[in-house]
Structures are given as structure tokens and as C-alpha cells.
């Protein structure tokens, strides 16, 4: 099962880590509790659009960039997986 919150969280965490920023720093900038941001990053909480936007602003990335990346991840997971079956002659 594909959960958007998992992919959104992974994308946000990757952006934060790439910037070398701490959870505390981003949580403070986004005006959200450190614990809640951690749960969002781990895919345990589904952020509202307002909260997601605040986190993106704090990370200085666009919401569109996050959603586009998530859409690409989901599309690749939904792609049919082909398996080569050898003929047992």
C-alpha cells in the first residue's frame, strides 16, 4: 500500500538533511512542535496543507517541488513490474 504521508515525510527529511539543518531549527522556523515535525518526517502524521506549506517555507523549497517529487516516487512504485519466466521445456 502506498501512503502519501510516508513519501512526503521522506522528501521533507531529505531536504532538511541536505541543508544540514536540525529538526529543532526547521520546527522553530515553521512554528510547529519538534515532535510533530518528527512524526511528519517519519510518515506517522499526515500534515495539513497549511502545515506542509509552513514546513516548505521554513526549508525554502516550494510545495510544488515536494509534491512533484512525491508524484514521481508514487508513479515509479505503481509501474508494472515485469518478470522474465523461463520456459521449462
C-alpha atoms as a printed R data frame, in Angstrom:
   type eleno elety resid chain resno      x       y       z
1  ATOM     1    CA   UNK     A     1  0.000   0.000   0.000
2  ATOM     2    CA   UNK     A     2  1.293   3.450  -0.929
3  ATOM     3    CA   UNK     A     3  0.943   6.121   1.755
4  ATOM     4    CA   UNK     A     4  1.473   9.692   0.599
5  ATOM     5    CA   UNK     A     5  2.418  10.790   4.106
6  ATOM     6    CA   UNK     A     6  5.390   8.413   4.058
7  ATOM     7    CA   UNK     A     7  6.732   9.800   0.792
8  ATOM     8    CA   UNK     A     8  6.063  13.407   1.799
9  ATOM     9    CA   UNK     A     9  7.907  12.837   5.069
10 ATOM    10    CA   UNK     A    10 10.876  11.233   3.326
11 ATOM    11    CA   UNK     A    11 11.060  14.126   0.876
12 ATOM    12    CA   UNK     A    12 10.938  16.736   3.639
13 ATOM    13    CA   UNK     A    13 13.578  14.914   5.684
14 ATOM    14    CA   UNK     A    14 15.869  14.575   2.659
15 ATOM    15    CA   UNK     A    15 15.589  18.332   2.018
16 ATOM    16    CA   UNK     A    16 16.319  19.153   5.660
17 ATOM    17    CA   UNK     A    17 19.311  16.798   5.858
18 ATOM    18    CA   UNK     A    18 20.679  18.084   2.527
19 ATOM    19    CA   UNK     A    19 20.613  21.588   4.020
20 ATOM    20    CA   UNK     A    20 22.414  20.367   7.147
21 ATOM    21    CA   UNK     A    21 19.605  21.642   9.364
22 ATOM    22    CA   UNK     A    22 18.239  20.160  12.558
23 ATOM    23    CA   UNK     A    23 14.657  19.223  13.331
24 ATOM    24    CA   UNK     A    24 14.689  21.887  16.034
25 ATOM    25    CA   UNK     A    25 15.746  24.615  13.602
26 ATOM    26    CA   UNK     A    26 13.121  23.750  10.983
27 ATOM    27    CA   UNK     A    27 10.385  23.248  13.582
28 ATOM    28    CA   UNK     A    28 11.112  26.683  15.032
29 ATOM    29    CA   UNK     A    29 11.062  28.318  11.585
30 ATOM    30    CA   UNK     A    30  7.828  26.546  10.642
31 ATOM    31    CA   UNK     A    31  6.256  27.301  14.052
32 ATOM    32    CA   UNK     A    32  5.432  23.665  14.689
33 ATOM    33    CA   UNK     A    33  6.488  21.441  17.571
34 ATOM    34    CA   UNK     A    34  9.661  19.439  17.134
35 ATOM    35    CA   UNK     A    35  7.800  16.224  17.961
36 ATOM    36    CA   UNK     A    36  5.109  16.859  15.378
37 ATOM    37    CA   UNK     A    37  7.645  17.653  12.650
38 ATOM    38    CA   UNK     A    38  9.474  14.453  13.524
39 ATOM    39    CA   UNK     A    39  6.243  12.469  13.172
40 ATOM    40    CA   UNK     A    40  5.539  14.113   9.804
41 ATOM    41    CA   UNK     A    41  9.040  13.233   8.573
42 ATOM    42    CA   UNK     A    42  8.605   9.626   9.719
43 ATOM    43    CA   UNK     A    43  5.238   9.373   7.945
44 ATOM    44    CA   UNK     A    44  3.331   8.897  11.201
45 ATOM    45    CA   UNK     A    45  1.288  12.087  10.881
46 ATOM    46    CA   UNK     A    46 -0.394  13.496   7.805
47 ATOM    47    CA   UNK     A    47  0.303  17.217   7.653
48 ATOM    48    CA   UNK     A    48 -2.454  19.631   6.691
49 ATOM    49    CA   UNK     A    49 -1.854  21.752   3.605
50 ATOM    50    CA   UNK     A    50 -1.196  24.780   5.839
51 ATOM    51    CA   UNK     A    51  1.390  22.912   7.908
52 ATOM    52    CA   UNK     A    52  3.013  21.392   4.837
53 ATOM    53    CA   UNK     A    53  3.308  24.854   3.315
54 ATOM    54    CA   UNK     A    54  4.846  26.239   6.535
55 ATOM    55    CA   UNK     A    55  7.441  23.455   6.551
56 ATOM    56    CA   UNK     A    56  8.264  24.094   2.889
57 ATOM    57    CA   UNK     A    57  8.682  27.823   3.565
58 ATOM    58    CA   UNK     A    58 10.963  27.004   6.512
59 ATOM    59    CA   UNK     A    59 13.021  24.734   4.251
60 ATOM    60    CA   UNK     A    60 12.975  27.324   1.448
61 ATOM    61    CA   UNK     A    61 11.605  24.815  -1.051
62 ATOM    62    CA   UNK     A    62  8.378  25.048  -2.997
63 ATOM    63    CA   UNK     A    63  5.351  22.957  -2.187
64 ATOM    64    CA   UNK     A    64  5.185  22.117  -5.893
65 ATOM    65    CA   UNK     A    65  8.723  20.733  -5.771
66 ATOM    66    CA   UNK     A    66  7.809  18.454  -2.864
67 ATOM    67    CA   UNK     A    67  4.578  17.264  -4.453
68 ATOM    68    CA   UNK     A    68  6.255  16.726  -7.817
69 ATOM    69    CA   UNK     A    69  8.946  14.582  -6.225
70 ATOM    70    CA   UNK     A    70  6.357  12.573  -4.328
71 ATOM    71    CA   UNK     A    71  4.304  12.094  -7.505
72 ATOM    72    CA   UNK     A    72  7.384  10.707  -9.282
73 ATOM    73    CA   UNK     A    73  8.069   8.295  -6.409
74 ATOM    74    CA   UNK     A    74  4.488   7.055  -6.376
75 ATOM    75    CA   UNK     A    75  4.395   6.668 -10.167
76 ATOM    76    CA   UNK     A    76  7.524   4.518 -10.085
77 ATOM    77    CA   UNK     A    77  6.013   2.314  -7.385
78 ATOM    78    CA   UNK     A    78  2.814   1.907  -9.388
79 ATOM    79    CA   UNK     A    79  4.617   0.953 -12.595
80 ATOM    80    CA   UNK     A    80  4.042  -2.664 -13.530
81 ATOM    81    CA   UNK     A    81  6.924  -4.942 -12.644
82 ATOM    82    CA   UNK     A    82  7.741  -7.350 -15.443
83 ATOM    83    CA   UNK     A    83  9.227 -10.725 -14.631
84 ATOM    84    CA   UNK     A    84 11.025 -12.933 -17.115
85 ATOM    85    CA   UNK     A    85  9.804 -16.504 -16.841
86 ATOM    86    CA   UNK     A    86 11.954 -19.159 -18.393
87 ATOM    87    CA   UNK     A    87 10.222 -21.846 -20.422
88 ATOM    88    CA   UNK     A    88 10.522 -25.165 -18.587
89 ATOM    89    CA   UNK     A    89 10.939 -27.355 -21.664
